[in-house]
């Protein structure tokens, strides 16, 4: 009897190459889908014998989807991702959720990989088809929808961070002296920095758009005033609009920003605490927290939340600050894993990203 296979992966190249491999190996390719939400109706209409599943996808990540799938319809699933190498936390999470095995895609050379490793992939599919997985009792359901006008300074409604992602986030906050500090920091970083940057500066309405335009001219980055729902990508800096709060949200394995009105938080709007707490929740150790010069204490508790979530964190040192208020509060709380002069923070971020 022919083994029926389905494939869920957001990469069109992977769907094409791996789909062709599946058919050349003599299996029946039932369908492909770009993300789990597209796949659900197809699965329920025609359950495959084996499912090949990516981890990093829009709208819902593969691990969360796997948990739901195993609770509803246990079946053989092979994870196929750059993150599911032997012994990685993501691969262990997948196996604990019910996957029968993991295939590791390379970050480059996908076509050659599918050509050279075709036999091993076909054997893995054949072995998976013989497995009889059982229902999982530990399923993570999607969180309830949040009203569009709601602000969650403590984002308990947001999906938890993934163990590992290829998308990285640098979250930066500042107040007095921050405009010059941002310029110094961004100019010290390369244009191919493997992370997106979210930034809060205490400013009223009307000023942040001009600041973004100026930084975009002076630095190697695409600097923008953030728009609600905008995706954070490598090489882009999103600045919270003056007079509005900005939070990070996870959509599948991708990061987006929410821009909302709301009350003052830590005496400010936008608030650094609001941003950093959301980054701690949604990105965890896939993020880096930076707190620069500024008056008051905004950002200190948010930076602590990031450090407690496993993210490396840095506070600007007193000697290089215009006002040593926000960084001092963070240091006193134990929120900063490093304290550094402004001119050295860029090199520190690059070291952490590696």
ZIVENBEL-V652112 format. One record per helix or strand of 2 or more residues. SS is the DSSP state (hx for helix, st for strand). FROM is the first residue (numbers start at 1). TO is the last residue. If there is no record, write none. Layout:
BEGIN
{{SS	FROM	TO} {SS	FROM	TO}}
END
This chain:
BEGIN
{{st	4	8} {hx	12	24} {st	28	33} {hx	36	45} {st	50	53} {hx	62	72} {st	76	81} {hx	89	97} {st	101	104} {hx	110	116} {hx	118	129} {st	169	174} {hx	178	187} {st	196	201} {hx	208	218} {st	222	225} {st	236	239} {st	245	252} {st	254	260} {hx	272	282} {hx	284	286} {st	287	291} {hx	300	308} {st	312	316} {hx	318	320} {hx	326	333} {st	338	340} {hx	342	353}}
END
